[in-house]
């Protein structure tokens, strides 16, 4: 029925002829520490700030371009 398809397991993938070593996974994972949580939230806020999405028309062709990529004339 499944043939030689790899089968997901808690340790990783196992199957006939599998060359992968079993991976020991801890489940559920430990909670993030405060420093990593702060870094993830800060990076998301910076990446989704309005300045990252503002557009203006090109003076030559009129095509909308990200404001941060335009140069002043």
Secondary structure as UniProt FT lines:
FT   TURN            3..4
FT   STRAND          7..9
FT   TURN            10..11
FT   STRAND          12..14
FT   TURN            16..17
FT   HELIX           34..47
FT   HELIX           50..52
FT   STRAND          55..57
FT   TURN            59..61
FT   STRAND          64..66
FT   HELIX           67..69
//
